[in-house]
Structure formats: C-alpha cells, structure tokens
Amino acid sequence: MRGVSSTMSVNIPIRRLERLKSLQKDLASKIIVRPLNIENGFIAGVDVSYNKDLGFCSVVVLRYPELEVINVYNAKRTVRFPYIPGFLSFREMPVVLKAFERVREDIFLIFCDGQGIAHPRGFGLASHIGVELNLPSIGCAKSRLVGEYSEPDSSRGSYSPLYYKDKVVGVVLRTRDGVSPVFVSIGNKIDIDSAVRYTLNCSRTRIPEPLRLAHHFVTEYRKRD
C-alpha cells in the first residue's frame, strides 16, 4: 500500500502518544454504525504512497455499481509524523484531506486500504476518514492489525468473524475463490453486513476495485514526481 517507505526518523514523546490515544478513543465514540443501502452513485477509493518524507495520495472516484472510473484526484505534501503502528491516520490524514478537498462528486462510500474499528482503540484510518468527512467508509486491509479469527472457507463470499477483546470488530472475507482473504471492518456510517456486500460487489480480483485502482494511480503519481 505505502510504496517507497519514508526514511524520516522522528521520535514522538510518550506523553504525546498518550494524548493521541485519548483522542482516538474520543473520536471512536463518534462512529455511527448503521446499514447502508444505496444502489447507484459515486464511491471512492483512497491510497497513500511515500518517497522519503513526501506523501502522495490518490482518490479515485467510480460510478457504482458499474465501477467505471469517473475521476482521479491527487495531492502531495511533506509528511511530519513517523510510521507508528496504531497511529497511521495521524501520518496520512493531512495528505488524504488535501486530496479530498479537490473531489467534486457527491460520494456515498469510501474504501480505505487500512483498518476501521479493527484497531487497538477502535479508530483506524478508515474510521478517521469517515468521521472527519462525515461519510460512510469501509476499512479493507490485506493483513490483520488486531484480533483472532478462524480461516474462512475457500469459496468467494465466505467469511469468518474477527474478534478482539471478546467483540466482533470485523470479518475475514474471501473475495475470490481460493485467494487470500481481506480484513474488512466498519469505518463509519455503515454496518458489517453492508460492508461485506459492497466489498464483494466491488471485487473483481482479491482487492476491491476502488482500492486496486487507487493503488495504481498513486503509484503512477509518485513515479512522475
């Protein structure tokens, strides 16, 4: 997802990390969980890549359910927060918001290559984006950050719950027959059944098209710089 890793080395004081943990817990209380049943409209995928201390973001807008690409919006800016597991959104939100400021379409759903509530404090990047933009969002990651699960069946559409601290925080979903599953969790303004349905409807390969295309466009954008 992240392209060329940043070489930036910054030490964040423990006291500041504790403040950020408190902020995540507070923002997590603002997450709305509810069904989403929109059949036509615009959806988006967002991805971020890096070249040293410069962050690049692409937001690809697609028409749903056709999955036709409508527009791509790019942004870049200097990254001032290091990579720390569990605090990814503080690193990526500045460039993500800069890209979304340019979006003209009325989007009803955002796919994020990251976690939603499947996060140590229930507030991963997908939730941060959803709450900040007041839009439905889905976290769809290629690997687990927290939790335990049983391997789902090998057929497309099979899934198993992802448990963390005795709570279901997402599902481990097979988007194609026989491929590795993805980790789907609520970002904001959606429930898990809706998140599974939209993820499957948008998946032609293992990775949902909004995210596959966002990764493609942000990689090309970074290479042009």
Long-range contacts (C-beta under 8 A, 24 or more apart in sequence): 1-47, 1-48, 1-49, 1-113, 1-114, 1-142, 1-215, 2-48, 2-49, 2-50, 2-83, 3-49, 3-50, 3-51, 3-56, 3-218, 3-219, 3-222, 4-49, 4-50, 4-51, 4-52, 4-222, 5-50, 5-83, 6-50, 6-52, 6-53, 6-55, 6-79, 6-82, 6-83, 7-52, 7-53, 8-52, 8-53, 8-79, 8-82, 9-82, 10-80, 10-81, 10-82, 12-81, 12-82, 12-84, 17-84, 17-87, 20-87, 20-90, 21-121, 24-119, 24-121, 24-122, 24-123, 25-121, 25-122, 25-123, 27-123, 27-127, 27-128, 27-131, 28-117, 28-121, 28-122, 28-123, 28-127, 30-131, 31-117, 31-122, 31-123, 31-127, 31-130, 31-131, 31-186, 31-187, 31-188, 32-188, 32-189, 33-186, 33-189, 33-190, 33-191, 34-189, 34-190, 34-191, 35-190, 35-191, 35-193, 35-194, 36-108, 36-109, 36-136, 36-189, 36-190, 36-191, 36-194, 36-198, 37-194, 38-64, 38-108, 38-109, 39-65, 40-64, 40-65, 41-106, 41-107, 41-108, 41-109, 42-70, 42-105, 42-106, 42-107, 42-108, 43-107, 43-108, 43-109, 43-110, 43-111, 43-198, 43-202, 43-210, 44-103, 44-105, 44-107, 44-109, 44-110, 44-111, 44-210, 45-110, 45-111, 45-112, 45-113, 45-208, 45-209, 45-210, 45-211, 45-212, 45-213, 45-214, 46-96, 46-99, 46-100, 46-110, 46-111, 46-112, 46-113, 46-129, 46-214, 47-113, 47-211, 47-214, 47-215, 47-217, 47-218, 48-92, 48-95, 48-96, 48-218, 49-218, 49-219, 49-221, 49-222, 50-79, 50-222, 51-222, 51-225, 53-78, 53-79, 54-78, 54-79, 54-225, 55-79, 55-91, 55-92, 55-94, 55-95, 56-95, 56-218, 56-221, 56-222, 56-225, 57-92, 57-95, 57-96, 57-98, 57-99, 57-218, 58-99, 58-214, 58-217, 58-218, 58-221, 59-96, 59-99, 59-100, 59-102, 59-103, 59-214, 60-210, 60-213, 60-214, 60-217, 61-103, 61-105, 61-107, 62-209, 62-210, 62-213, 64-108, 64-109, 64-201, 64-202, 65-201, 67-202, 67-204, 67-209, 67-210, 69-213, 70-105, 71-103, 71-104, 71-105, 72-217, 73-99, 73-100, 73-102, 73-103, 74-99, 74-217, 74-218, 74-221, 75-99, 75-101, 75-102, 76-221, 76-225, 85-145, 86-119, 86-120, 86-121, 86-145, 88-114, 88-124, 88-125, 89-114, 89-123, 89-124, 89-125, 89-128, 89-129, 92-125, 93-125, 93-128, 93-129, 93-132, 96-129, 97-132, 97-133, 100-133, 107-135, 108-135, 108-136, 109-135, 109-136, 109-137, 109-138, 109-190, 109-198, 110-135, 110-136, 110-137, 110-138, 110-187, 111-137, 111-138, 111-140, 111-199, 111-202, 111-208, 111-210, 111-211, 111-214, 112-137, 112-138, 112-139, 112-140, 112-187, 112-211, 113-140, 113-141, 113-142, 113-211, 113-214, 113-215, 114-139, 114-141, 115-139, 115-141, 115-145, 115-170, 115-183, 115-185, 116-170, 116-185, 116-186, 116-187, 116-188, 117-169, 117-170, 117-185, 117-186, 117-187, 118-144, 118-145, 118-146, 118-147, 118-162, 118-164, 118-169, 118-170, 118-183, 118-185, 119-145, 119-146, 119-169, 119-185, 120-145, 120-146, 122-169, 124-185, 124-187, 126-185, 126-187, 126-188, 127-186, 127-187, 127-188, 129-187, 129-188, 130-187, 130-188, 130-189, 131-188, 134-189, 135-188, 135-189, 136-187, 136-188, 136-189, 136-190, 137-187, 137-188, 137-189, 137-190, 138-184, 138-185, 138-186, 138-187, 138-190, 138-195, 138-198, 138-199, 139-170, 139-183, 139-184, 139-185, 139-186, 139-187, 140-182, 140-183, 140-184, 140-199, 140-207, 140-208, 140-211, 141-182, 141-183, 141-185, 142-180, 142-182, 142-183, 142-207, 143-183, 144-172, 144-183, 145-183, 151-181, 152-181, 154-178, 156-200, 157-200, 159-184, 159-196, 168-192, 171-195, 171-196, 173-199, 173-200, 175-199, 175-200, 175-203, 175-205, 175-206, 175-207, 175-208, 176-203, 176-205, 176-206, 179-205, 179-206, 180-206, 182-206, 182-207, 182-208
